[in-house]
């Protein structure tokens, strides 16, 4: 294929992919499978790699991230991003309507919208292309987070239709409930503290330095306000309808209201309806519809006079705290869980609620027997948020966080700067052992799916599997006939599990098949603290086999691209433990993959001959991820920090000044993008 043919094909693929993105993320109406979509995207990526000068800034491939932003550029808002005045009462809404009518002099038409609980964003488009994405900041200035925002697939990079040459549109970036739960499950899985709510998760994600990591998180965005000198319509509502046609995700849950009765009907309807939404809202926004009337009403120093937010009171319930249990997770983290007198909250019966950690217990001064306020954090996880001191019984005793593990009795430890207590008995504490076994067999690890639904617990209780290596010693006669009745719990009915002939054969086949799982997934399956899927891949690809990782020093580890001190410390501590080393040897002897396969490590050639590169700055023809892949394709290695062992600094625009200074001090060659390409071509 020549360059002209490639240009036509790239344009066609880009248009087709963006159309499917729009169907899936904006209209929620996909017309092709995920597999077919991935094939189209892979074809485009392949073409752009062959013809890098044909990559356009609005290409769908720019959504996968890869740009590293150490400091976000501060931008002054053309139109200040003011905060809305809040109200919790109908009376204040009536007062708002009276003020509007008095200033305007006649009846006014309003638009009612949902108030999304996320992070406000201002998107700026010029000639149909997204050029800036600015956070609220202090309302006058915000951070340009465009590299991260481009990864959100519901936000169009390029518009279609008849749009103004230049305008800005504002909205809310948020975390859907399902994605938030998955994120927290993954954080807990690798020993990280979970986010308190979806809003905090969205805010933290938007400020991440690596846009490739942002791209892995399912952020979404709904737009709700258009600004500019040449808007197409005279009303707010009609501008939003046009914006929808240009490619923006505009909520269907908007209503034109002509009087207070219609406004209150909208508010009351959504007070119930919000419980069924797949994301959080915390109220309703009431806006004057006419743009001319908005301009006439103007703003105060803090808020527009033409809009107000009616905030729903967080649904909470008052119930009795009966007791506190302490749960131990796979990583040894001890979490206090409150047992409550059952109460109806947000449509479900709540019997248990999170107390998070010892600091929260002390802060709330919660005591057994107290009447406590319970809310659903992020409309998902019940949590105790307060105590009704006036109802405290005289017999109530202050809660003291336990000092020993409730499962094995080992004295708990708490690292400096961390809120969580841990049980350090990671090899003999029952819930930690079972947690590690469940992690080992999970889909993203060894993928032994025939061992789910309580079967690991049965194997552990029968002393058949006390260690991940024991799985590979199991025999048919040990398993056949095992049975157990699992009692009813809050989430599951009573169930009976028995190991019959077919079940046993499936388990043994699944265990045997897992011996083919590649090294990077085996490394993740070992359950080293802080080593999630991405970190496991980085370690595996860099060090090639388990023995090299075992021998790696602290400096060796932190020198790997994106591996920090906390991860390096956890890896070193893991390989200091003799029992873990014995387990690895047993797994090796059973045929588990502990080195990268030749197919994975295959390179185009070894022109770069294991040379180490620090990549810094922004490049004109390649993304950072593409540059790093080229380095690996030609036998080189990516490292994150400059040291005497670094062979080259590959520098783009805006190279980090710290790296530049250190490179000069150590006399390390600094090469440009063009020089690197020539190096590969030679």
C-alpha positions in Angstrom: 0.0 0.0 0.0 1.4 3.4 -1.0 1.1 6.5 1.1 -1.9 8.0 -0.8 -3.8 4.7 -0.4 -2.9 4.6 3.3 -4.1 8.1 3.8 -7.5 7.3 2.3 -7.8 4.0 4.3 -6.8 5.8 7.6 -9.4 8.5 7.0 -12.1 5.9 6.3 -11.1 3.7 9.4 -11.0 6.8 11.6 -14.5 7.9 10.6 -15.9 4.4 11.0 -14.3 3.9 14.5 -15.6 7.3 15.7 -19.0 6.4 14.5 -19.0 3.2 16.5 -17.6 5.1 19.5 -20.5 7.5 19.2 -23.0 4.6 18.9 -21.6 2.8 21.9 -20.7 5.6 24.4 -23.1 8.3 23.5 -26.2 6.5 22.1 -25.7 3.3 24.1 -26.6 1.5 20.9 -23.6 -0.6 19.6 -24.0 -2.1 16.1 -20.8 -4.3 16.1 -19.2 -6.6 18.6 -16.3 -5.5 20.8 -14.1 -8.0 18.9 -15.0 -6.4 15.5 -14.3 -2.9 16.9 -10.9 -4.0 18.2 -10.0 -5.4 14.8 -10.8 -2.0 13.2 -8.7 -0.2 15.8 -5.8 -2.6 15.4 -5.9 -2.1 11.7 -5.7 1.7 12.1 -2.9 1.4 14.7 -0.9 -0.8 12.3 -1.4 1.6 9.4 -0.4 4.6 11.5 2.7 2.8 12.7 3.7 2.2 9.1 2.9 5.8 8.1 3.5 7.9 11.3 3.4 11.2 9.4 -0.3 10.5 8.6 -1.4 10.4 12.3 -3.9 13.2 12.9 -4.5 14.8 16.3 -8.2 13.7 16.1 -7.3 10.1 15.3 -9.2 7.5 17.5 -5.8 6.0 18.4 -5.1 9.1 20.4 -7.6 7.9 22.9 -5.5 5.1 24.2 -3.2 7.5 26.1 0.5 7.2 26.6 1.3 10.9 27.2 3.0 11.6 30.6 2.1 14.9 32.2 4.3 15.8 35.2 2.7 19.3 35.6 -0.6 20.3 34.2 -0.6 23.7 32.5 -2.7 26.3 34.2 -5.2 28.2 31.9 -7.4 31.2 32.6 -11.0 30.6 31.9 -12.5 32.9 29.2 -15.8 32.7 31.1 -15.3 32.2 34.8 -16.5 28.8 36.0 -18.8 29.9 38.8 -20.4 27.6 41.4 -24.2 27.3 41.7 -26.1 28.5 44.7 -27.5 25.5 46.6 -30.8 25.0 48.3 -32.4 22.2 50.2 -36.0 23.5 50.5 -38.9 24.2 48.2 -39.3 27.6 49.8 -35.9 28.8 48.6 -36.8 27.6 45.1 -40.0 29.7 45.3 -37.9 32.7 46.4 -35.5 32.1 43.4 -38.5 32.1 41.0 -39.9 35.3 42.6 -36.5 37.1 42.2 -36.3 36.1 38.5 -39.8 37.2 37.7 -39.2 40.6 39.5 -36.0 41.3 37.5 -37.3 40.0 34.1 -40.8 41.5 34.6 -42.8 38.5 33.2 -43.1 34.8 33.5 -40.0 32.8 32.6 -39.4 29.4 31.0 -37.0 27.1 32.9 -34.9 24.0 32.1 -34.5 21.3 34.8 -31.5 19.0 34.6 -29.9 16.4 36.8 -27.0 17.6 39.0 -24.3 15.1 38.4 -21.9 14.3 41.2 -18.5 14.3 39.5 -15.8 16.7 38.3 -16.7 19.8 36.4 -14.9 20.2 33.0 -14.7 22.9 30.4 -14.1 21.6 26.8 -12.9 24.1 24.2 -13.4 23.4 20.5 -11.8 25.3 17.5 -12.9 24.4 14.0 -14.5 21.3 15.3 -11.4 19.9 17.1 -11.0 19.5 20.9 -8.1 21.8 21.8 -8.3 22.2 25.6 -10.0 20.5 28.5 -9.8 22.7 31.6 -10.8 21.8 35.2 -12.8 24.3 37.4 -9.8 25.1 39.6 -10.6 28.2 41.5 -13.2 29.3 38.9 -10.8 31.8 37.4 -7.9 29.4 36.5 -7.9 25.6 36.0 -5.6 22.9 34.8 -5.5 21.7 31.2 -6.0 17.9 31.4 -6.6 17.3 27.7 -4.3 14.3 27.4 -6.4 12.5 30.0 -9.8 13.8 28.7 -9.0 12.5 25.2 -9.1 9.0 26.6 -12.8 9.4 27.6 -14.6 7.8 24.6 -17.9 9.7 25.1 -16.1 13.0 24.5 -15.7 13.7 20.8 -12.3 14.7 19.6 -13.7 15.9 16.3 -17.3 17.2 15.7 -19.6 16.7 12.8 -22.4 18.9 11.5 -22.8 22.7 11.5 -21.1 24.0 14.6 -19.6 27.4 15.5 -15.9 28.0 14.7 -15.0 28.4 18.3 -17.0 27.6 21.5 -16.8 25.9 24.9 -19.0 23.3 26.4 -19.2 22.4 30.1 -20.1 19.2 31.7 -19.3 16.7 34.4 -16.9 13.8 34.3 -18.0 10.9 36.5 -17.4 7.3 37.4 -20.3 4.9 36.7 -21.2 2.6 39.6 -20.1 -0.6 38.0 -16.7 0.8 37.0 -16.3 2.3 40.5 -16.9 -1.0 42.2 -14.5 -2.8 39.9 -11.8 -0.1 40.5 -12.1 -0.5 44.3 -12.1 -4.3 44.1 -8.9 -4.1 42.1 -7.3 -1.6 44.6 -8.2 -3.8 47.5 -6.9 -6.8 45.6 -3.4 -5.3 45.4 -3.4 -3.8 48.9 -4.3 -0.2 48.1 -6.9 1.8 50.0 -10.3 2.0 48.2 -11.7 5.3 47.0 -14.4 6.7 49.3 -16.8 7.5 46.5 -17.1 7.8 42.7 -16.5 11.5 42.7 -13.1 11.2 44.5 -12.2 8.4 42.1 -13.0 10.6 39.1 -11.1 13.5 40.4 -8.0 11.4 41.2 -8.1 9.7 37.8 -8.3 13.0 36.0 -5.1 14.2 37.6 -3.1 11.0 36.9 0.2 11.7 35.1 0.0 8.8 32.8 -2.9 9.1 30.3 -2.5 5.4 29.3 -3.5 4.5 32.9 -6.5 6.9 32.6 -7.6 5.2 29.4 -8.0 1.9 31.4 -10.6 3.5 33.7 -14.2 3.8 32.5 -14.8 7.5 33.0 -17.8 9.0 31.3 -19.0 12.6 30.7 -22.3 14.3 30.3 -22.3 17.9 28.8 -24.8 20.5 30.0 -23.9 24.1 29.0 -22.7 25.8 25.9 -20.8 29.1 25.8 -19.6 31.2 22.9 -20.0 34.4 20.8 -21.9 32.7 18.0 -24.2 30.1 19.5 -26.8 28.7 17.1 -29.9 29.3 19.2 -31.5 31.8 21.6 -32.3 29.2 24.2 -30.2 27.0 26.4 -32.3 23.9 25.7 -32.1 24.2 21.9 -28.3 24.8 22.1 -28.0 21.4 23.9 -30.1 19.7 21.3 -27.8 21.0 18.6 -24.7 19.9 20.6 -26.2 16.4 20.7 -26.2 16.4 16.9 -22.6 17.5 16.8 -21.6 14.4 18.7 -21.8 15.3 22.4 -23.4 13.2 25.1 -26.3 15.2 26.3 -28.7 13.8 28.9 -32.2 12.7 27.9 -33.3 13.6 31.4 -34.0 17.3 30.7 -37.3 19.1 30.9 -38.6 22.5 29.9 -40.7 23.7 32.9 -43.1 26.7 32.6 -44.0 27.0 36.3 -43.1 26.0 39.8 -45.5 23.0 39.8 -43.6 21.5 36.9 -40.3 22.2 38.5 -41.3 20.5 41.8 -42.7 17.5 39.8 -39.3 17.1 38.1 -37.5 17.3 41.5 -39.8 14.8 43.2 -39.8 12.4 40.3 -36.0 12.2 40.3 -35.7 11.9 44.1 -37.0 8.4 43.6 -35.6 7.9 40.0 -32.0 8.6 41.1 -31.9 5.3 42.9 -32.1 3.5 39.6 -29.4 5.5 37.8 -26.0 3.8 37.0 -24.2 6.9 38.3 -24.5 9.5 41.2 -26.6 12.6 41.2 -27.0 14.8 44.2 -29.8 17.1 43.1 -31.5 19.0 40.2 -30.3 22.2 38.5 -32.9 24.8 37.5 -31.8 27.2 34.8 -33.5 30.1 33.0 -33.9 28.9 29.4 -33.5 32.2 27.4 -29.9 33.2 26.8 -30.9 36.9 26.6 -32.6 36.6 30.0 -29.6 34.8 31.5 -27.4 37.7 30.3 -29.8 40.2 31.8 -29.8 38.4 35.2 -26.0 38.2 35.2 -24.0 36.8 38.1 -22.7 37.6 41.6 -19.0 37.2 42.3 -19.6 33.5 43.1 -22.8 32.3 41.3 -25.0 33.0 38.3 -28.3 34.6 39.2 -30.2 32.6 36.5 -29.6 29.1 37.9 -29.9 27.3 41.2 -29.2 23.8 42.4 -31.8 22.0 44.5 -29.8 19.4 46.5 -31.3 16.2 47.7 -30.6 15.4 51.3 -28.4 12.3 51.4 -30.6 9.4 52.2 -29.7 8.3 55.7 -31.2 6.1 58.3 -30.9 5.9 62.1 -30.4 2.5 63.6 -28.7 0.7 66.4 -25.0 -0.5 66.3 -25.1 -4.0 67.7 -21.5 -5.1 67.3 -18.3 -4.7 65.2 -16.6 -7.5 63.3 -13.1 -7.3 62.0 -12.5 -8.8 58.5 -9.1 -9.9 57.3 -8.4 -9.6 53.5 -5.9 -11.4 51.2 -3.2 -8.7 51.9 -3.8 -8.9 55.7 -5.6 -5.6 55.8 -8.1 -5.6 58.8 -11.4 -3.8 58.1 -14.0 -3.1 60.8 -17.6 -3.8 59.8 -20.6 -2.7 61.8 -23.4 -5.1 62.5 -26.7 -3.1 62.6 -30.3 -3.6 63.6 -31.7 -4.1 60.1 -33.2 -1.0 58.5 -34.5 0.0 55.0 -32.2 2.4 53.2 -32.4 3.5 49.6 -34.6 0.6 48.7 -32.6 -2.2 50.4 -32.4 -3.7 53.8 -29.1 -2.8 55.4 -27.6 -5.0 58.2 -23.9 -4.2 57.9 -22.0 -1.0 57.2 -18.3 -0.1 56.8 -16.4 1.7 59.5 -13.3 1.9 57.3 -10.5 2.0 59.8 -9.4 2.8 63.4 -9.1 6.6 62.6 -12.7 6.8 61.5 -13.9 4.9 64.6 -12.0 7.4 66.8 -13.2 10.4 64.8 -16.9 9.4 65.1 -16.4 8.3 68.7 -18.8 5.4 67.9 -19.7 3.0 70.7 -21.5 -0.3 70.8 -25.2 0.3 71.5 -25.1 3.8 69.9 -27.8 5.0 67.5 -25.8 5.6 64.3 -26.6 7.4 61.1 -26.0 5.2 58.0 -25.7 6.5 54.4 -25.0 4.7 51.1 -21.6 6.0 50.0 -21.8 6.6 46.3 -25.3 5.0 46.5 -23.4 1.7 46.7 -21.6 0.9 50.0 -23.4 1.5 53.3 -21.3 3.5 55.8 -21.7 5.0 59.2 -21.4 8.7 59.0 -22.5 9.9 62.5 -23.8 9.2 66.0 -26.9 10.5 67.7 -25.2 11.3 71.1 -28.5 12.3 72.6 -29.7 8.6 72.4 -26.4 7.1 73.7 -27.1 4.6 76.6 -25.1 5.1 79.8 -23.7 1.6 79.4 -22.1 2.4 76.0 -18.3 1.6 76.0 -15.8 3.3 73.8 -14.6 1.1 70.9 -11.0 0.1 71.0 -9.6 -1.2 67.7 -8.4 -4.8 68.2 -4.7 -5.4 68.7 -4.5 -9.0 67.5 -5.7 -10.7 64.3 -9.3 -12.0 64.9 -8.4 -15.1 62.8 -5.0 -16.2 63.9 -4.2 -14.1 67.0 -1.0 -12.5 65.6 -0.3 -8.9 66.8 -1.4 -6.4 64.2 1.0 -3.8 62.7 0.4 -0.4 61.2 2.9 1.2 58.8 3.7 4.9 59.3 1.6 7.0 57.1 -1.1 4.3 56.5 -4.5 4.2 58.0 -5.0 0.4 57.9 -3.8 -2.2 60.4 -2.4 -5.4 58.9 -2.0 -9.0 60.1 1.7 -9.8 59.3 1.1 -13.6 59.5 0.5 -13.8 55.8 1.5 -17.5 55.4 -0.6 -19.0 58.2 -3.6 -16.7 58.7 -6.6 -18.6 57.2 -8.4 -15.7 55.4 -5.1 -14.5 53.9 -4.3 -18.1 52.7 -7.8 -18.5 51.2 -7.6 -15.0 49.7 -4.3 -15.8 48.0 -5.7 -19.0 46.7 -8.8 -17.3 45.3 -6.6 -14.6 43.7 -4.3 -17.3 42.2 -7.1 -19.1 40.4 -8.9 -15.9 39.3 -9.6 -15.2 35.6 -6.8 -12.5 35.1 -4.3 -14.7 36.9 -4.2 -18.5 36.4 -7.8 -18.6 35.2 -8.8 -22.0 36.8 -12.5 -21.1 36.6 -13.6 -24.6 37.6 -12.5 -23.8 41.2 -14.9 -21.0 41.9 -18.0 -20.8 44.1 -16.7 -22.0 47.5 -14.6 -24.9 46.2 -11.3 -23.3 47.4 -12.8 -23.0 50.9 -13.7 -26.8 50.7 -10.2 -27.7 49.7 -8.7 -25.6 52.5 -11.1 -26.9 55.2 -10.2 -30.4 54.2 -6.4 -29.6 54.5 -6.0 -30.5 50.8 -4.7 -27.1 49.7 -2.9 -24.8 52.2 -0.6 -23.2 49.6 -0.9 -22.3 46.0 1.6 -25.1 45.0 -0.7 -27.7 46.7 -3.2 -27.3 43.8 -0.8 -29.1 41.5 -0.5 -32.1 43.8 -4.3 -32.8 43.9 -5.4 -36.3 42.9 -8.8 -37.5 41.7 -9.4 -39.8 44.7 -8.8 -36.9 47.1 -11.5 -34.8 45.5 -14.2 -37.2 44.5 -17.1 -37.2 47.0 -16.2 -34.0 48.9 -19.4 -32.1 49.8 -20.4 -29.1 51.9 -23.5 -27.1 52.6 -22.9 -23.3 52.6 -25.3 -21.5 54.9 -27.5 -18.6 53.7 -25.8 -15.2 53.9 -27.0 -11.7 53.3 -26.2 -12.0 49.6 -26.7 -15.7 48.8 -29.2 -18.4 49.6 -28.1 -21.7 51.2 -26.4 -23.9 48.6 -24.9 -27.4 48.4 -21.6 -28.0 46.6 -20.5 -31.6 45.9 -17.5 -32.9 44.0 -18.9 -35.5 41.5 -17.0 -37.2 38.6 -17.5 -34.4 36.1 -16.7 -31.6 38.6 -13.4 -33.3 39.7 -12.3 -33.9 36.1 -13.0 -30.2 35.2 -11.0 -29.1 38.2 -8.0 -31.3 37.4 -8.2 -30.3 33.7 -8.3 -26.6 34.7 -5.3 -27.0 36.9 -3.3 -28.8 34.2 -4.3 -26.1 31.5 -3.1 -23.3 33.8 0.5 -24.6 33.3 0.4 -22.8 30.0 -0.5 -19.4 31.5 2.3 -16.9 30.5 4.8 -15.6 33.0 3.4 -12.1 33.4 0.1 -13.5 34.6 1.8 -16.1 36.8 3.7 -13.2 38.4 0.5 -11.3 39.0 -1.1 -14.6 40.4 1.6 -14.8 43.1 -0.2 -12.0 44.9 2.8 -9.8 45.7 1.5 -6.7 47.4 1.0 -3.7 45.0 1.8 -5.9 42.0 -1.3 -5.6 39.8 -1.6 -6.7 36.2 0.3 -3.7 34.7 3.2 -3.8 37.2 3.5 -7.6 36.7 3.9 -7.1 33.0 6.5 -4.4 33.5 8.5 -6.6 35.8 8.2 -9.7 33.6 9.1 -8.0 30.3 12.0 -6.1 31.9 13.6 -9.0 33.8 12.5 -11.8 31.5 12.3 -14.5 34.3 11.6 -15.0 38.0 15.3 -15.5 38.9 16.3 -12.1 37.6 13.4 -10.5 39.6 14.5 -12.4 42.7 18.1 -11.1 42.4 17.0 -7.5 41.5 18.2 -4.8 43.9 16.0 -1.8 45.1 17.8 0.5 42.6 17.3 -2.1 39.8 13.5 -2.2 40.4 12.9 1.6 40.8 14.8 2.1 37.6 12.1 0.1 35.7 9.7 2.4 33.8 6.8 3.3 36.2 7.9 1.2 39.2 8.0 3.2 42.4 9.6 2.8 45.8 6.6 1.2 47.5 6.3 -1.5 44.8 10.1 -2.1 44.8 10.1 -2.5 48.6 7.1 -5.0 48.4 8.9 -7.1 45.7 12.1 -7.3 47.7 10.3 -8.3 50.9 8.4 -11.0 49.0 11.6 -12.6 47.7 13.3 -12.5 51.1 10.7 -14.9 52.4 12.0 -18.5 52.3 8.5 -20.0 52.2 7.6 -18.0 49.1 10.9 -19.1 47.5 10.0 -22.8 48.3 6.6 -22.3 46.8 8.1 -20.9 43.6 10.5 -23.9 43.3 7.5 -26.3 43.8 5.6 -24.5 41.0 8.6 -24.5 38.8 8.9 -28.3 39.2 5.2 -28.6 38.2 5.9 -26.9 34.9 4.5 -23.4 35.7 5.8 -20.7 33.3 8.4 -18.6 35.1 10.1 -16.9 32.1 8.9 -14.8 29.2 8.2 -17.0 26.1 10.4 -16.6 23.0 7.3 -15.4 21.1 6.8 -12.6 23.6 10.4 -11.5 23.6 10.8 -11.8 19.9 12.3 -8.5 18.5 12.6 -7.2 14.9 16.4 -7.3 15.5 18.8 -6.5 18.3 20.1 -3.2 16.9 19.7 -1.5 20.3 21.5 -4.5 21.9 19.9 -4.2 25.4 20.7 -0.5 25.6 18.7 1.3 28.3 16.7 4.4 27.4 15.0 7.1 29.5 12.2 8.6 27.4 11.3 12.2 28.3 9.1 14.9 26.7 6.6 15.0 23.9 7.3 13.7 20.4 6.1 14.9 17.0 5.6 11.6 15.1 5.0 9.1 17.8 3.3 8.9 21.2 5.4 8.0 24.2 4.0 4.4 24.2 4.9 4.0 20.5 8.4 5.2 21.2 8.8 2.8 24.1 7.5 -0.1 22.0 10.0 0.6 19.3 12.8 0.6 21.8 11.7 -2.9 23.0 11.0 -4.1 19.4 14.7 -3.4 18.6 16.1 -5.1 21.7 16.4 -2.0 23.9 15.1 -1.5 27.5 13.0 1.3 29.0 14.0 2.7 32.4 12.3 5.4 34.3 15.1 7.4 36.0 18.5 8.6 34.9 21.5 6.8 36.4 25.1 5.9 35.5 23.7 2.7 33.9 21.5 4.7 31.5 22.8 4.5 27.9 20.7 7.2 26.2 18.1 10.0 27.0 15.5 10.1 24.2 14.3 13.7 24.4 11.2 15.3 22.9 9.8 18.7 23.4 9.5 19.9 27.0 12.0 17.4 28.4 12.1 17.3 32.2 14.7 19.8 33.4 15.8 17.4 36.2 16.5 14.6 33.8 18.4 17.0 31.5 20.6 18.3 34.4 21.4 14.8 35.6 22.2 13.6 32.1 24.7 16.4 31.7 26.2 15.6 35.1 26.6 11.9 34.2 27.7 12.7 30.6 24.9 10.5 29.1 24.1 11.1 25.4 20.8 13.0 24.8 19.3 12.0 21.4 16.4 13.5 19.5 13.5 11.6 18.0 15.0 11.8 14.5 18.4 10.6 15.8 16.6 7.6 17.4 14.8 6.7 14.2 18.2 6.9 12.3 19.7 4.6 15.0 17.0 2.0 14.4 17.3 2.3 10.6 21.0 1.8 10.4 
